[in-house]
Amino acid sequence: MRFSKGTLLVGLAAGVVANPAFAQDSGSRGSDRAVTVQPYIEVSQILSAELTPGDEVVTFTQIAAGVDLNAQGRNSGASVSVRYERNIGYGDAVDNDTISGIARGYVAVVPQTLNLEAGALASRTRLDGGGAVSPNPLVSADATSQTYALYAGPTLSTRVGAVDLTANARVGYNRFETDDAVLDANGNPVDIFDDSVTYSGQVRAGTRPGDVLPIGVAVTAGGYQEDISNLDQRVRDVYVRGDVVVPVSPTLALTGGVGYEDVEVSSRDALRDANGDPVIGNDGRLVTDTASPRLVAFDVDGLLWDVGVLWRPSSRTSLAASVGERYDSTTYYGSFTYVPSERSSLGINVYDGISGVGGALNNSLASLSSDFVASRNPLTGDFGGLVSGTDGGGLVNSLGSARSSAFRGRGVSAYYQRQIGRLTAAFGAGYDRRTFIAASGSALEAADGLTDESYYLTGALTREVGRSGTLQTNAYINWFDAGAGDGDLTAFGASAAYNRLITGRLSARAAVAVDYFDSDFSAEDFATATALLGLRYDF
């Protein structure tokens, strides 16, 4: 396949943005007009048996209601999966309820020119020592927490003469709820992320190779800010840069860019008591001294640059990779996609950026297509972050470190999906490394330079059995390694469910699961086996 002007423009856009926090995905733009709406209710009985360290057996009645929606039109598209669940415990079992789900969509205000995009996420996790993993919430349910994220904003794409003009703006809100204070391996409280507001925007003007010059050229200006409630932290990043795309062969082009950036991370100090010690609230978080001056933790301004390659041997394969200097140090980022057919796709993303927990959540949410199916735990109904779709799958990583401090996040995430006959498989995996940034003299000073690392792997298999049966299996593995030798934790589990249609709308289901949780922050490990019998009615 030869590089068309449009293909080279895509490569230029990929090389322009060095910070993945500014990446935008307009979702599926197919011309098919299809709407699928599936509301449902479920009633189930759950038995959970503790395998270690004890042998307690508890039962729950689970009542759930939700809706799965996929609507794809010529000028709009959206996918939504949302579920409310109430677990009513008997005996020593603890009642709990939760909302989980994901939504992503767009609508064309001016077709092919101006779109309005939005997305939202709600997920439940287990929190320990500052690390968040996703085991069965019925395993030590009192340690679970809730994560919320949402964003919205317009995107513009037009052409003025020989110049392509694109712009986007985005505002987001993120919240991490936990009822109890979180302690490290030494019993000291960890300041856990509370909430944040993010703002980002970018304007780019460029020409395609061959239109004005043999090469493509572009100028881009952008900015990002995240206001974190913990100690009134602020991450601010503004930049301007120029880029070129140089075709080398029909399938290969070189990219390069140079510019100026100004990045600053700052905060206020914590309120101090009579002894000069930081005041800690009932939730274990530091109390902000709103009257204290701003303390600068990170301040870099100067040259940024990167060089890279764009390889597109066919319409099914695309590689963009760059290396350069940003944040006064070396940076790497890129992406690879391979879609050999409508039944199979592979995607890999390498990222590097400075933000808080909220910025990382907004970025992963905004990178999804608007045409997907969410994978849920067949026993608990929880959304684990994995989606699959006609435009490829994706992984919204709400796991990893939940410390409140801003950080430089580097890592890689990958997904693979495949359909073979009646079998559908989806897998996601990744590595995330967060090096924290905190001001000297502040209550967060001890976190400065600490590095938390997370590894995660999740998968789902679904197979049709006969005309009215479906077999679904899920599995996950999460590792979290806290900085400065504070400890680590591991969670893994697997579940299987069989659904059988009884009538046109009523179905029965049976599910089993095994979950294990090993933490240096807890005196004992937990292992649990869970079984479910229930009914579901689709409206």
CORMOVEN-V163923 format. One record per pair of residues at least 6 apart in sequence whose C-alpha atoms are under 8 Angstrom apart, sorted by the first residue. I is the first residue (numbers start at 1). J is the second residue. Records with the same first field share a line. If there is no record, write none. Layout:
BEGIN
I: J, J
END
This chain:
BEGIN
1: 250, 251, 312, 313, 314, 315
2: 250, 251, 313
3: 250, 251, 252, 312
5: 208, 209, 210
6: 208
8: 208, 209, 216, 245, 253
9: 208, 209, 216
11: 245, 255, 310, 320
12: 216, 217, 218, 243, 244, 245, 255
14: 320
15: 243, 255, 256, 257, 308, 320, 322
16: 218, 220, 241, 242, 243, 257
17: 23
18: 333
19: 351, 352, 353
20: 351, 352, 353, 363
21: 200, 224, 353, 359, 360, 363
22: 200, 201, 202, 224, 363
23: 363, 366, 367
24: 168, 366, 367
25: 366, 367, 368, 369
26: 106, 115, 117, 369, 370
27: 77, 105, 106, 368, 369, 370, 371
28: 72, 77, 369, 370, 371, 391
29: 73, 74, 75, 76, 77
30: 72, 73, 74
31: 72, 73, 74, 75
32: 72, 73, 74
33: 71, 72, 73, 74
34: 70, 71, 72, 73
35: 69, 70, 71, 72
36: 68, 69, 70, 71
37: 67, 68, 69, 70
38: 67, 68, 69, 538, 539
39: 65, 66, 67, 68, 538, 539
40: 65, 66, 67, 536, 537, 538, 539
41: 63, 64, 65, 66, 536, 537, 538
42: 62, 63, 64, 65, 534, 535, 536, 537
43: 61, 62, 63, 64, 534, 535, 536
44: 61, 62, 63, 532, 533, 534, 535
45: 59, 60, 61, 62, 532, 533, 534
46: 59, 60, 61, 62, 530, 531, 532, 533
47: 57, 58, 59, 60, 530, 531, 532
48: 57, 58, 59, 138, 528, 529, 530, 531
49: 55, 56, 57, 58, 528, 529, 530
50: 56, 57, 526, 527, 528, 529
51: 526, 527, 528, 529
52: 525, 526, 527, 528
53: 524, 525, 526, 527
58: 89, 90, 91, 92, 93
59: 89, 90, 91, 93
60: 87, 88, 89, 90, 93
61: 87, 88, 89
62: 85, 86, 87, 88
63: 85, 86, 87
64: 83, 84, 85, 86
65: 83, 84, 85
66: 81, 82, 83, 84
67: 80, 81, 82, 83
68: 79, 80, 81, 82
69: 78, 79, 80, 81
70: 77, 78, 79, 80, 371, 372
71: 77, 78, 79, 371
72: 78, 371
75: 107, 108, 111
76: 105, 106, 107, 108
77: 105, 106, 107, 370, 371
78: 103, 104, 105, 106, 370, 371
79: 103, 104, 105, 370, 371, 372, 373
80: 101, 102, 103, 104
81: 101, 102, 103, 373, 374
82: 99, 100, 101, 102, 103
83: 99, 100, 101, 381
84: 97, 98, 99, 100
85: 97, 98, 99
86: 95, 96, 97, 98
87: 95, 96, 97
88: 94, 95, 96
89: 95
94: 141, 142
96: 141
98: 124
99: 122, 123
100: 121, 122, 123, 124, 382, 383
101: 121, 122, 123, 382, 383
102: 119, 120, 121, 122, 374, 383
103: 119, 120, 121
104: 117, 118, 119, 120, 365, 366, 368, 369, 370
105: 117, 118, 119, 370
106: 115, 116, 117, 118, 370
107: 115, 116, 117
108: 114, 115, 116
109: 115, 116
112: 157, 158
113: 156, 157, 158
114: 154, 155, 156, 157
115: 154, 155, 156
116: 152, 153, 154, 155
117: 152, 153, 154, 155
118: 150, 151, 152, 153, 366
119: 150, 151, 152, 365, 366
120: 148, 149, 150, 151, 365
121: 147, 148, 149, 150, 365
122: 146, 147, 148, 149
123: 146, 147, 148, 382, 383, 384, 398
124: 134, 137, 144, 145, 146, 147, 382, 383
125: 132, 133, 134, 135, 137, 144, 145, 146, 147, 399
126: 132, 133, 134, 135, 137, 143, 144, 145
127: 133, 143, 144, 145, 182
128: 143, 182, 183, 184, 489, 519, 521
129: 182, 183, 184, 185, 190, 482, 486, 487, 521
130: 182, 183, 184, 190, 191, 192, 401, 402, 403, 482
131: 399, 400, 401, 402, 403, 480, 482, 489
132: 399, 400, 401, 402, 480
133: 399, 400, 478, 479, 480, 490, 491
134: 384, 399, 478, 491
135: 491, 492, 493, 515, 516, 517
136: 380, 493, 515
137: 144, 380
139: 515, 526, 527, 528
140: 526
143: 180
144: 178
145: 176, 177, 178, 179
146: 176, 177, 178
147: 174, 175, 176, 177, 398
148: 174, 175, 176
149: 172, 173, 174, 175, 358, 361, 362
150: 172, 173, 174, 362
151: 170, 171, 172, 173, 362, 366
152: 170, 171, 172
153: 168, 169, 170, 171
154: 168, 169, 170
155: 166, 167, 168, 169
156: 165, 166, 167, 168
157: 164, 165, 166, 167
158: 164, 165, 166
159: 165
162: 207, 208, 211, 212
163: 205, 206, 207, 208
164: 205, 206, 207, 208
165: 203, 204, 205, 206
166: 203, 204, 205
167: 201, 202, 203, 204
168: 201, 202, 203
169: 199, 200, 201, 202
170: 198, 199, 200, 201
171: 197, 198, 199, 200
172: 197, 198, 199, 362
173: 195, 196, 197, 198, 358
174: 195, 196, 197, 358, 361, 362
175: 193, 194, 195, 196, 358
176: 193, 194, 195
177: 194
178: 283
179: 283
180: 282, 283, 284
181: 189, 190, 282, 283, 284, 285
182: 189, 190, 191, 192, 284
183: 189, 190, 521
184: 190, 486, 487, 521
185: 486, 487, 520, 521, 522
186: 486
189: 284, 285
190: 284, 285, 403
191: 284, 285, 286, 403, 404
192: 284, 285, 402, 403, 404
193: 230, 357, 402, 403, 404, 405
194: 228, 229, 230, 404
195: 228, 229, 230, 358
196: 226, 227, 228, 229, 358
197: 226, 227, 228, 358
198: 224, 225, 226, 227, 358, 359
199: 224, 225, 226
200: 222, 223, 224, 225
201: 222, 223, 224
202: 220, 221, 222, 223
203: 220, 221, 222
204: 218, 219, 220, 221
205: 218, 219, 220
206: 216, 217, 218, 219
207: 216, 217, 218
208: 215, 216, 217
209: 215, 216, 217, 245, 246, 247
210: 216
214: 246
215: 244, 245, 246, 247
216: 244, 245, 246
217: 242, 243, 244, 245
218: 242, 243, 244
219: 240, 241, 242, 243
220: 240, 241, 242
221: 238, 239, 240, 241
222: 238, 239, 240
223: 236, 237, 238, 239
224: 235, 236, 237, 238
225: 234, 235, 236, 237
226: 234, 235, 236, 355, 356, 358, 359
227: 233, 234, 235
228: 234, 356, 404
230: 285, 286, 287, 288, 404, 405
231: 267, 268, 269, 270, 286, 287, 288, 289
232: 267, 268, 288, 290
233: 265, 266, 267, 268, 405, 406
234: 264, 265, 266, 267
235: 263, 264, 265, 266, 354, 355, 356, 406
236: 262, 263, 264, 265
237: 261, 262, 263, 264
238: 261, 262, 263
239: 259, 260, 261, 262
240: 259, 260, 261
241: 257, 258, 259, 260
242: 257, 258, 259
243: 255, 256, 257, 258
244: 255, 256, 257
245: 253, 254, 255, 256
246: 253, 254, 255
247: 253, 254
248: 254
251: 311, 312, 313, 314
252: 309, 310, 311, 312, 313
253: 309, 310, 311
254: 307, 308, 309, 310
255: 307, 308, 309, 310
256: 305, 306, 307, 308
257: 305, 306, 307
258: 303, 304, 305, 306
259: 303, 304, 305
260: 301, 302, 303, 304
261: 300, 301, 302, 303, 304
262: 299, 300, 301, 302
263: 298, 299, 300, 301, 327
264: 296, 297, 298, 299, 300
265: 296, 297, 298, 299, 406, 437
266: 294, 295, 296, 297, 298, 438, 439
267: 294, 295, 296, 297, 438, 439
268: 288, 289, 290, 292, 293, 294, 295, 442
269: 288, 289, 292, 293, 294, 295, 442, 443
270: 278, 279, 286, 287, 288, 289, 442, 443
271: 278, 279, 286, 287, 288, 289
272: 278, 279, 289
273: 279
278: 286, 287, 443
279: 286, 287
280: 286, 287
281: 287
286: 443
295: 439, 440, 442
296: 439
297: 437, 438, 439, 440
298: 437, 438, 439
300: 327, 328
303: 326
304: 324, 325, 326, 327, 328
305: 324, 325, 326
306: 322, 323, 324, 325
307: 322, 323, 324
308: 320, 321, 322, 323
309: 319, 320, 321, 322
310: 318, 319, 320, 321
311: 318, 319, 320
312: 318, 319
316: 337, 338, 339, 340, 341
317: 336, 337, 338, 339, 340
318: 336, 337, 338
319: 334, 335, 336, 337
320: 334, 335, 336
321: 332, 333, 334, 335
322: 332, 333, 334
323: 330, 331, 332, 333
324: 330, 331, 332
325: 331
331: 352
332: 350, 351, 352
333: 349, 350, 351, 352
334: 349, 350, 351
335: 347, 348, 349, 350
336: 347, 348, 349
337: 345, 346, 347, 348
338: 345, 346, 347
339: 345, 346, 392
342: 390
343: 417, 418, 419, 420
344: 416, 417, 418, 419
345: 392, 393, 416, 417, 418
346: 392, 393, 414, 415, 416, 417
347: 392, 393, 394, 414, 415, 416
348: 412, 413, 414, 415
349: 412, 413, 414
350: 410, 411, 412, 413
351: 409, 410, 411, 412
352: 408, 409, 410, 411
353: 408, 409, 410
354: 406, 407, 408, 409
355: 406, 407, 408, 409
356: 404, 405, 406, 407
357: 402, 403, 404, 406
361: 396, 397, 398
364: 395, 396, 397
365: 396
368: 393, 394
369: 389, 391, 392
371: 389, 390, 391
372: 387, 388, 389, 390, 391, 393
373: 387, 388, 389
374: 383, 385, 386, 387, 388
375: 383, 384, 385, 386, 387, 388, 460
376: 382, 383, 384
377: 383, 384, 474, 495
378: 472, 473, 474, 495, 496, 497, 511
379: 495, 496, 497, 511, 512, 513, 531, 532
384: 458
385: 395, 396, 397, 398
386: 393, 394, 395, 396, 426, 427, 428, 458, 459
387: 393, 394, 395, 426
388: 394, 417, 426
392: 417
393: 415, 416, 417, 426
394: 414, 415, 428
395: 413, 414, 415, 428
399: 454
400: 432, 452, 453, 454, 455, 480
401: 434, 452, 453, 454, 480
405: 436, 437, 438, 444, 447
406: 436, 437, 438
407: 434, 435, 436, 437
408: 434, 435, 436, 437
409: 432, 433, 434, 435
410: 432, 433, 434
411: 430, 431, 432, 433
412: 430, 431, 432
413: 428, 429, 430, 431
414: 428, 429, 430
415: 426, 427, 428, 429
416: 426, 427, 428
417: 424, 425, 426, 427
418: 424, 425, 426
419: 425
422: 463, 464
423: 461, 462, 463, 464
424: 461, 462, 463
425: 459, 460, 461, 462
426: 459, 460, 461
427: 457, 458, 459, 460
428: 457, 458, 459
429: 455, 456, 457, 458
430: 455, 456, 457
431: 453, 454, 455, 456
432: 453, 454, 455
433: 451, 452, 453, 454
434: 451, 452, 453
435: 448, 449, 450, 451, 452
436: 447, 448, 449, 450, 451
437: 447, 448, 449
438: 444, 445, 446, 447, 448, 449
439: 445, 448
450: 483, 484
451: 482, 483, 484
452: 480, 481, 482, 483
453: 480, 481, 482, 483
454: 478, 479, 480, 481
455: 478, 479, 480
456: 476, 477, 478, 479
457: 476, 477, 478
458: 474, 475, 476, 477
459: 474, 475, 476
460: 472, 473, 474, 475
461: 472, 473, 474
462: 470, 471, 472, 473
463: 470, 471, 472
464: 470, 471
465: 471
468: 500, 501
469: 498, 499, 500, 501
470: 498, 499, 500
471: 496, 497, 498, 499
472: 496, 497, 498
473: 494, 495, 496, 497
474: 494, 495, 496
475: 492, 493, 494, 495
476: 491, 492, 493, 494
477: 490, 491, 492, 493
478: 490, 491, 492
479: 488, 489, 490, 491
480: 488, 489, 490
481: 487, 488, 489
482: 488
487: 519, 520, 521
488: 519, 520, 521
489: 517, 518, 519, 520, 521
490: 517, 518, 519
491: 515, 516, 517, 518
492: 515, 516, 517
493: 513, 514, 515, 516
494: 513, 514, 515
495: 511, 512, 513, 514
496: 511, 512, 513
497: 509, 510, 511, 512
498: 509, 510, 511
499: 507, 508, 509, 510
500: 507, 508, 509
501: 507, 508
502: 508
505: 537, 538, 539
506: 535, 536, 537, 538
507: 535, 536, 537
508: 533, 534, 535, 536
509: 532, 533, 534, 535, 536
510: 531, 532, 533, 534
511: 531, 532, 533
512: 529, 530, 531, 532
513: 529, 530, 531
514: 527, 528, 529, 530
515: 527, 528, 529
516: 525, 526, 527, 528
517: 525, 526, 527
518: 524, 525, 526
519: 525
END
